[in-house]
């Protein structure tokens, strides 16, 4: 039996699908009473529980051999966020303690490339340490601290591997994810605003396959970056525009103006309860060093990601199909005599 936390998320539900395709028995940790859309129709055992409730984790891990811990609270807002740090750090500590109590053997932990200390120049690889002290925000800080907890547990004998995906895109993005929201923005008509930056994009299906490879071949205590291909913001947007059939008018705005807009949007987002598309965090991400190497994962795991443009095109096609399905449900065609 395999347990997946965060199974309802983008990577999580694709990981569950791949595990089931391999004939594995899968249990997903979900909140009590929740019927996740992303897992509908899948033969998966839903285990009610909470990351901060160790007893529920121990029950969920009964008979489990391998745990994939993906669940996390995502917050891209600047400044402290005690709840994000509590869920991501304390939740991981609870998972580690529950594994010891339940006797689960193998852990694959989903960290983040931005939990690492990213150098201003050169290639980013696994030699970059996890660094809570120099993190950009609460999410990065909490994931860095949680990754250090997993490394300590591995040093004490837990069979644990850490994987760090980059910017994940692709099908089955039900919520959608932050990267998915960026693709959706570029799928809609109208003037598009761009900044001078770049990102390492990777297909969600390749990331999920990387998790499986890490479980099978990863060395205990080791870190593996699951990256794809570096594209500029304009290259990624252009790929979306080509997929939807035409490029809209676009305007590249200076970074100082983008940061000003992000600073003005955040208080409004906090006040009215929405997630702004542009934040200081997202701007920091696309303007930081995105020359990221996944050579170790290729060498040791056999990880082989597909081209980033293909991942973006497939994501766009999936979003379009979901839009058509929603349209058919909202406006069914009446049968005629």
N, C-alpha and C positions, 0 to 999 in steps of 0.2 A: 504494500500500500504506500502511496505517495501523498504527502500533504502539500498543498499550495496555499500560501497566504497571499492576499492581493490578487486572487484568481479572477476577480471581476474586472480588473484593469486591462489596459491595452496589451501589455506584454503577458500578463497573467492568463487572460482567456485564450490567447494564441498558444501559450505554453501548455495549457490544459488540453487544447485540441491536438497538439502534437503528441502528448503523452498518451491520449486515448487512441490515436492512430497507431501507436506502437503496442497497443493491447494492454497498457498499464491500468491498474485500478487507481483512481484519483479521488482524493477527498479535498474539498475546498473549504477553507475557513471563511464564513460569512457572518454578518451580523444577524442576530435572531430576528425572524420574521421577514427577512429580505428575500425577494425573488429576483435575482440579478438577470437582466435582459441578456447580458453578454454570454451567459451560460445556458440560455434556453435551448432545450433539445439535446443537451449533452448528457451522457451517462456518467454523471459525476455525483459523488456523495457530498451533500452540503452539511457541513458541521457548524452549528451555531457557536459563536465565540467572539472573543475580543482580545486584541493584542495585550491589553493591560490586565487581563484576567487570567492568571497563570493556571488556575484549575481548568478553565475551559480549553486552554491550550493543551494541557496534559490529556484531557479527554479526546481532543481532536487528534492527538498523536498516538493514540492507542493502536498498536499493530503497525505503525508507520516505520518504514526503513529510511526514507529520504524526505527531507523537508526543503522546499523551495520557498524562501522567505522574501516576498516581493512587496508585502503590504507596507504602505507608508502614507503619511499625510504630506501633501505637496502644498507648499506655500512659496510663491515667488515675490511676495511683498518684502520690501527692505525692512531692516530693523528686527528687533527681537520678536519671537513668536513662541511663547512658552508651551502652548499646546502642541505645536509641530515638533518641538524638541522632546516633549514628554512622550508623544506617540512613537516617534521614530527611534529615540534612544532607549527609553524605558521599555518600549514594546519589544525591541530587539533583545534586551536583557532578559525579558520574560520568556521569549522564544528559546534562548540559550538554556535558561534554567529548566524550562519544560522539557526540552530535548534530553537533558541529563536525567530528569526524573522519569520520563516515559521510556527511555532507552532507544530513542531514535538515533540512527548511526551517522547519517551523512547530511550536511547542510550546504546548500548553495544560496548565498546571500546576494541580493541585488543592491549594490551600492550605486554610485553615480560618478561619472567622469569629473564632475565639478565638486565632488567631495575631496578630490586631490588638490595639492598645491600646484597650480598650473604656472609654469615658467612663462615669462614674457616672450621668450624666443626659444628656438630649437624645437625638437620633437617631443611631444607629450607621450610618455610610456609608463610602464608600471614601476619605474624607479621613482616616480613622483609620489611623495608620501601623502597619506590622509592627514589633513591639517585643519582641525576645528578652529584654531586661533586666527587663521587668515581666510576664513570662508566669507563669501559675499553676503549671505543671509542665513536665516534660521534653517532652511531646508538643507543647504550645503553643510552647515555646521553640524546639524543633527546626524546627517548621513556619514559625515567624516567621523564623528564620535562613535556612532554605532559600528562603523567598519573597524575602528580600533578595538572595540569590544569583541568583535568576531575574531580578529587577529589574536587577541589575548587568549580567547577560548581555544583557538587552534594550537597556540603554543602550549596550552595545558592539556592537550590531547584530543580535543574535539576534531573530528574529520570534517573540516569546513573549508569551503572555497568561496572567494569573493569575485563577482563579475561586475564590470562597470560599463554599461551601455552609454552610447553617445546620444544624438538626437534621433529618436525612434519614430519612424513613419511606416505606414502600410495599412492593409485591410484590418477589419474587425476593431476599428477605433470608435467604439460606441459613444463615448462621453462628449466630445472627443478630447484627446490629449492636448497639451500645449502646442506641440509641433503640428498636430492635426488641425488645431484652430488656425494656425498660420496658413496651412494649405487651404482651408475653407475660405479664409479671407481672400486669397488670391483666386478662388474659383468664382467669386461673385463679380457682377459687372461694376463698372465705375472706376474712377481714378484710384490708382494704387500708389502708396507711399513706401519707399524703400530706403534703407540705410546702407552705408558701405561697411559690409561685414561678411562673415562666412561661418559655416557650421559643418560639423561632421555628421552626415545623415546616414542612417542604417535602417534596413528593412526589419520590421518587427518579427517576421518569420525567421530571419537569420539570427536575430537576438535570441528568440526562443530555442532555436536549434543550438545556439551557443551555450545556453543554460544546460541543455541535455548533455552536450559534450563535456561541460565542466563537471557535471555529476559523474560522468563515466570515466573521464581521463584526467581531470584536474588534480594537481598536487595539493595535498592538505596545506592550508595556510597561504596558498598562492593567490595572487590577484591577476585577473585577466580582463583586458579592455576588449569590449565587443563593439568595435567601430565599423564604419563603412567607407565613405568617400567624402572628401571635403568639397563643398559647393559654396559659392558666394550666395548671398541673399538674392541677388538678381538671377543667378543661374537656377536656383531652386524655384523662384517665382516664374521664370521663363518656362521651365519644365511643366509647371501647372498650367500656364496659359496655353501652351501647345497642346496639352491633353484635353483642354476644354474647347479648343477650336479657335483661338484668337487672342492676341495680346491687347489688353486694355491700355489706355494712356497711363503712364507711370511717371513718378517724380521722385528723384533721389534727394532726400532732405539732409542737411548737415546734422552731425551727431549732437551738437549743442542744442539744436531745436528739438530733436527726438527726445533727449534727456529732459528738456523743459516740459515737453508734452507729457512724458511719463510721470514727472513729478506733480503735474496738475491733475492727471487722471487718477492717481492713487487715492487721494483723499475722497474724491467722488465715489470711487469703487468701494472704499471702506464705508462710506455713508449710505450708499444705496444697495450694497451687497451684490455687486457684479465683479467679474474677473476681467480686468483690462487686457486688451490684446498686447499692448506695449507696456513693459515695466522696465525699471532700471536694471532689474535682474536679467531680463531677456536681452537688453541692449549690451550689458556687460558680457553676456554669453557670446553674442555674435561678433563682438569686437575684441574678444580675448583670443589667445593663441588656439587655433583650431587645427593645427597640424598634429594629428593624433595617430599613433601607431597601434595597430592590433596584431603586430607581428608575432608576439608571444602566443596569442590564441591560435593563430594560423599554424605556428610551429609545433606547439604542444598538444593542441586539441583537434587540429584538422578543421578549424573554423574557416569558412569560405563565404563571405558576404557577396551578394549580388550588387550590381551597379546602383548607385543612389538614385539616379534618374528613373530607373525601372521601378524602384520602391515608391517613388513619388507618383509615377503614372498609375501604378496599381492602387495606391491609396485614393487617388482622385476617382478612378473607376469604381472603387467600392463606395465612396461617398455618393457618387452619382446614382448607383444602384439603390442605395438606402433612401435617397431622395425620391426616386421613382416609386419605390415600395410605399413610402409614406404618403405619396400623392395618391396612389391607388387605394390605400386604406381610407384616406380622408375624402376622396371623391371617386367612389366605385362607379364603374361603367355599368349602367342598367341594361339588362338583357332586353332585346326587342323581339317582338313576336314575329 
